[in-house]
């Protein structure tokens, strides 16, 4: 028993004396609890029915939107195109789509399970409404989650795939040994990036195959090409971030702890499971600038909303490219063969 007591005390002191470890063990659960509390402070994001509106500048549509404003259980949002609105309906992220109809009326599109809601919606509008029922895939919400799961997979592969090995190489003095060779550091880093990129692209290909075979996701050559381009850009961002962490933290185990701590807020604030509009305004703004959010939005645009115009995708890709450049600039600036 005495030996047990001594070993327990040594282990506790080992954690407490290390500020980083103590903060992770004691404060991280508190931070996560606060984040979750703020995220869901207004209830679950799907408690309200989302109505996707197309053409809000039209007077008839505007009257319809005004008529829905008193209903607290309904959330109305403007979509850029009917294709994007229908894409959200098919992915179960919208309960109904409202567009301009014939004459002075509107057209309401719902899925088979929301016909009753559609009739109630039509009765609440001050203009004639035609109700159309659209067949939606039974895996609709899985389709919505798929871009988020892709992003999560890329994020983990980038952060862990670059962060942990680089910190481990420094910790076991492998980098110190390489410093005695004429190998340029850029060549060494590029090799790490290329190897991890190859593995992740194979991983993504397998995920796409599973989504197509098991969950009836529809892919085109263009959508798959955009998917791999966006995923590669996103991977470079998180490889750079993992590299930056490894340059700042020499202990490999601590790098793992920090990456685990970073992952949780990123998951909550990156639209992986629900749209940011459902969050408090401050969290929505913070989430909107994250590279993971940009990646999720771009993937949903090309996979679910049939966006094919390079101009519409270029801005998000540009943001990811800036994040990647910044991460690697910081990393290469602070990289040392040994501490």
PECORFEN-V636475 format. One line per field, one symbol per residue. ss: DSSP state (H for helix, E for strand, - for the rest). phi: phi as a letter, one per 40 degrees, with the letter a starting at -180 (. if undefined). A space follows every 10 residues. Layout:
ss=???
phi=???
//
This chain:
ss=-HHHHHHHHH HHHHHHH-HH HHHHHHHHHH HHHHHHHHH- --------EE EEEE----HH HHHHHHHH-- ---EEEEEE- -HHHHHHHHH -----EEEEE -----EEEEE EHHHHHHHHH HHHH----EE EEEE-----H HHHHHHHHHH HHHHHHHHHH HHHHHHHHHH H--HHHHH-- ----HHHHHH HHHHHHHHHH HHHHHHHHHH HHHHH----- HHHHHHHHHH HHHHHHHHHH HHHHHHHH-- -HHHHHHHHH HHHHHHHH-- -----HHH-- HHHHHHHH-- HHHHHHHHHH HHH------H HHHHHHHHHH HHHHHHHHHH HHHH-----
phi=.ccccccccc ccccccccdc cccccccddc cccccccccb cbgcdbcccc bcbbgccccc ccccccccdc cccbbbbcbc accccccccc cgcbcabbbc bcgcbbbbbb cdcbcccccc ccccccbdbb cbbbcbcccd cccccdcccc cccccccccc cbcccccccc ccgccccccc bccccccccc cccccccdcc ccdcdccccc ccccbfccbb dcccccdccc cccccccccc ccccccccbc ccccdccccc ccccccccbb gcbaccdccd dccccccccc cccdcccccc cccbbfcbcc cccccccccc cccccccccc cccbcbcac
//
